[in-house]
Amino acid sequence: MNTYVIITDASVDLIPEELALDFVDVLPMEILWGMEAWSYSPRDKDFSYGAFYERFSQTTDCLPSTTMIQSNRYIDGFKKYLDQGLDFIYLSLSSGMSGTYYQALQAVESLKKDYPDRKMYALDSLQASTPLGQLLSLAIANRQAGMSLEDNVKNLEEWKYRVVSIALPEDLFHLHRGGRLSKSSAILGSALRIKPVLEINKQGSMALKGKERGDRRLIRLVKEAFKAQGQEGASVYISHGNNLERAEAFKKAFEEVGASPVHLLPLTPIVGCHLGSGALAIGFIERQA
């Protein structure tokens, strides 16, 4: 009998059927926007992705940001399961993007003093958004197949290096906001429909992979990436920042090269704050050599 839960944070994009499972939990994260602050969870039925990204697209001065989960909040989130006799795996937002993972480690070390016989693991996913969701899907499938907590942790530690993660902001202003491109270059590039291609590298950091002119070339690029690295019949996850039409075009492209199923999901605002309105986040598992 499995007596452990699988926990992640609100930087994840997860398909609704898995989000609804009673042994899966998602810890909220805070969004700051000017003088406003609120806690976001994908289970919050009142949150409007459309309204968030519409406001984002119309804002040029004060943009939203996020804060990491502090260790005391982790302790509260983990302790409620330990008190129920349940062990846990926690899959964190990449340590290459946030200090959240190290806060989780502090919480685990603190809880071990009060629960010395319990099993608790905090894993650095090296991912975010849909790629993190793919790791969660694997963890869920492993548990449902009867895999032990320890074996699930070992399996996830191996598979996390095989997740291919691609991010496609709608324009170059994302790079300008991040200090990697001048405003004049961003304006010129956007006028020419030049769009950046970002990837999460093996260290879990977001890096610029290249630039392409228009979505047609981007579609060709991701199709080639899947043919080179993916496996026919494998699933692909695509999250979008309130741009379903764009997401549908990329879904069709992946289906043309044998991906199945291709899941379309709203992009978590925890990641959307940094990629911008209209962005796509794409994830699939790299085939074994």
N, C-alpha and C positions, 0 to 999 in steps of 0.2 A: 504493500500500500504506500502510495506517495504521500508524504506528509510535509511537503514544501511548496512554497509559493514562488512565483516569478514576478519580480518587481522591476520597473524601469522608471523613467522620468518623462516629463511632458515634451521633451525634444523628439519624441518618437512619433511616427505615423504608422498606425496599426489598423488592419482591416477590422470592420465592426464585429464580425463573428468572434474574433480573438479578443478584442477589447472587452467583450461581454462575459468572458470566462471568469468563474468565481475564484480561480487560483492565480489570476493575473491582476496586478495592481500598477497604477501609474501615479507617481508622486507629482503634485502640481509644481509649477515654476512661476516666478513672478515676472511680469512685464511692466516696464516703466515707460510712461509717455508724458513728457512734461511734468506737470504736477499730479498726474494720475498714476495709480499703481493698482494692479489687480493680479489675482492668481489665476493661471490658466491650467486647465486639464482637458484632454480630449473627451472626457466623459461629461463635460459641462454642456448640457443641451441648450443653454441660453446663449452660448458664444456664437457669434456670427462671423464666419470666415470672410464672407462677402463684404460685410461692413468694415472689417478690419483692413482688408487689402484695398478696398476702395478709398478709405481714409488715407492709407499709406501712399497710394498713387497720387493723391492730391496735395500731399505735404512736402514742402521743400526745406523748411527750416528746422522744426523740432521733430525728430524721428524717434521711433520707439527703440528701447534697448531691453536687455534681460539681465537678471541677476542669478547667481548660482545658489543652489540649495545649501543652507548652512547645516553643520553637523547636528545641531540640536533638533532640527526638523527631521533629519534622517533617523535620529534615535527614536523620535515619536512614531515615525512611519514604520520602522522595523520592529519596534517593541510590541506593537499591538498584535503582530503575528507570533512572536516568541511567547507572549503571554497565552496564546491559544494552543501552544504546543506545536507550532509550525516552524520549520526551518525556512531559509530563503536563499535565492540567488537574486542579486541586484545587478542589472545591466545598465551602466552609466553612459550618459553623453560622453563623447570622446574627450580624453584628457588633453588632446591637442587643441581643443576649442574652448575649454572651460576648466576651472579648478574644482568643479562639482565632484568629480571622482575622488579627489583627495579628501574632501569633506566626508564622503561616504566611508572611506577607509577609517577615518578618525572615529566615526560613529560605530563601526563594526568593532574596532579595538576596544572602545569604551564598553560596549554591550557584552563583550566576551568576559569581562570581569564579573558581571552579574549573572551571565548564562554560560558558564564554562563548559558545559556538556553539549551545547547546541551547535548546529552547523549553520554557518552564515558566510556568504561569499559576496564580495563586491568585485565585479569585473569591469575593466575598462573596455568598452565595446570598440573604441576607435572609430565610431560611427555616429550618425545623427539622422533624423528624419526617416525616410523609407529604408535606407540601408540598415539602420538600427532596428526598424520594424521587421526586416528579414531575419535578423539574428533572433529577435523575439519569437518569430514564427517557428524557427528551428528549435528553440528552447521549449516551446509549447508542444511541438510534435514529439520531441524526445520524452518529455514527461508523460504525455498521453500514451506513448509506447511502452511505458514502464521503466524508463531509464532512471537510475538513481541520481541523487543530487550531485554526488562527486563525479560520476561519469558525464553528466550533463555539462558540468563546469569544464571538464577536460575537452569535451567535444566543441563547446563554444569557443574556447581559447584557440583551438585549431582553425575553426571555420571563420573566425572574424577577420583573418588575413586574406580570405578568399572573396570577400564582398567587394564588388566593383561599384564605386560611388561617383556619380557625375552630377554636378549642379550647373544649371543653365539660367543665370539671371536674364531678365528681359533686355537689359541694356548695360552700358559701361559705367553707369552712375554708381553701381554697387562698388566697383573698384575705386572710384573717386572717394566715396564715403569711407572706405577702408584705408585711404591714404596711399593706394598703390597706383594711382593715375591722376594726372592733373585735371582740373575741371574743364579746361579748354579741349584737352584730348578726349574727354568723355563726351562733350557736346559734339565734337567733330565725328567721333566714332559712331555715336548714336544716329547722327544725320545720315551716315553711310550704312546704317543698319548693321553695324558690326557688333557682335555679341560675344561675351566671354564664355569660355568653357573652363569650369573649375572641377577639381577632383579632390577627394579625401585620400591622402597618401597613406602608406603603410604605418606612418607614425601618428596617424589620426588628425593631421592638420589639413586645412583647406588650402589648396595651392592652385595657382593659375596654370592651366594646361595649354591654353591657346585661345585664339579668337577666330571667329568665322563670320562671314557676311551673310546674314539672313538665316532663317530657320531651315530652308531647304538644304543648305550645306551642313547645318547642325544635324539634321535628320540623317543625312548620308554618313556623317561621322559616327553617330551612335549606332547605326546599323552595322557599320564596319567593326566597331568595338565589340558589339555582341557576337558577330560572326567569328571574330578572332579570339574572344575570351569566354563567351557564354556557351551554353549548351542547348541544342534544339530541344524544345519541350520544357525548358526551365521557365520559372516564373520571373516576371519583372514587375517592380513596383515603381509607380510614377506619382509623385505628389505635385500639386500645382497651387500657386498663390493666386487663386481666383481667376484662373485662365483655363477653363475646361476645353475650349476650342484648341488651344495649343497642345494641351495634354492629349487630347484625342488624336491629333495628327501624329504625335510620337508613339502613341499606343498602336496605331495602324502600322507604323514603320516597324516596330518590334514584332508584331504579328506576322509581317511579311517575311521575316527571317527566322520564323519558327518558335518565337517565345510564346509560352502559354502556361497559365493565364497571365494577362497583363492587368494589374490592379491599378485603378485610379483613385487617389485619395486627396483630401485637402492638405495643404502644406501647413504643418504646425507653425504657429506664429513665433515660437521660440527660435526656429531657424529662419522663418520668413522675415523677422526683424533685420537679419543680416544679408539676405538674398534679394529682398524687395518684392513688390507686387508683380505678379505675372511670371515669377520664376518657377522653374521645374527642378525637382530633385529626383534622381533616378538611381535605382539600385538593382543589381542582379548578382548571382553567385558565379564566380569564376570556375570554369571546369577544371578538373584535375588533369595534370599533364600526363 
